[in-house]
């Protein structure tokens, strides 16, 4: 997914601040725009509560974030949670 406003540099910290969480620091390309910290779980859960590993990758060249999931054979819930005043998001992935 494209990140807007764009970021110039990124820092990835695995298992930070706790195990199974990746923290991304995306530093803004423009001084007038705020930088962003994202904390993403390293797994999703199928409808039978099985863990499915995932990883994230950032690309400063095109200011994008990619989340890749291991193979799964059922519906998958991926919930990055909340931060600050933002409402909670739940990403539902359906296997086809």
C-alpha positions in Angstrom: 0.0 0.0 0.0 1.2 3.5 -0.7 1.9 5.8 2.2 0.9 9.4 1.9 2.4 11.8 2.8 5.6 10.0 1.5 8.4 9.0 3.8 12.1 9.4 3.0 13.7 6.8 5.2 12.6 3.9 7.3 13.8 1.8 10.2 12.5 -1.7 10.9 12.8 -3.2 14.4 11.8 -6.8 14.8 10.4 -8.1 18.1 10.1 -4.6 19.4 8.6 -3.6 21.8 7.8 -7.2 22.4 8.1 -10.6 20.8 6.0 -11.2 17.6 5.7 -7.4 16.9 7.6 -5.4 14.3 7.9 -1.7 14.8 8.4 0.5 11.7 9.6 4.1 11.9 8.8 6.0 8.7 10.5 9.4 8.7 8.7 12.0 6.6 10.1 13.2 3.3 9.0 16.8 4.2 9.8 18.7 7.4 6.2 20.0 7.5 4.8 16.4 7.6 4.9 14.2 10.7 6.8 11.0 10.8 5.0 7.8 11.6 5.5 4.8 13.9 3.7 1.6 13.1 3.6 -1.5 15.3 2.4 -4.6 13.4 1.9 -8.2 14.7 4.0 -10.8 13.0 1.0 -13.2 12.6 -2.7 -13.4 11.7 -5.2 -16.0 13.0 -7.4 -18.3 11.0 -11.0 -18.9 11.9 -9.7 -22.1 13.7 -7.3 -20.0 15.8 -4.2 -21.2 13.9 -1.3 -18.7 13.7 -0.2 -17.7 10.2 3.2 -15.9 10.1 3.5 -12.7 8.2 6.2 -10.2 7.4 6.3 -6.6 6.4 8.6 -4.7 4.1 8.9 -0.9 3.4 10.2 0.7 0.3 11.4 4.3 0.6 11.8 4.7 -3.1 8.0 4.6 -3.7 6.9 5.2 -0.1 5.1 1.8 0.2 4.4 -0.9 2.8 3.9 -4.5 1.9 2.6 -7.2 4.3 3.1 -10.8 3.1 1.3 -13.8 4.7 2.4 -17.4 4.7 0.0 -19.9 3.0 -3.4 -20.4 4.8 -6.5 -22.5 3.9 -9.2 -20.6 5.8 -10.3 -17.1 6.5 -7.6 -15.0 8.2 -7.9 -12.1 10.7 -5.1 -9.6 10.9 -5.6 -7.0 13.6 -2.8 -4.3 13.9 -4.7 -2.8 16.9 -4.8 0.9 17.8 -2.5 3.7 18.5 -3.4 7.1 20.0 -6.8 8.5 18.9 -7.1 6.3 15.8 -9.9 3.8 15.7 -9.2 0.1 15.6 -8.8 -1.6 12.2 -9.3 -5.2 11.5 -8.0 -6.6 8.2 -10.0 -9.7 7.0 -8.3 -11.8 4.3 -10.4 -14.5 2.6 -8.7 -17.4 0.9 -9.9 -18.1 -2.6 
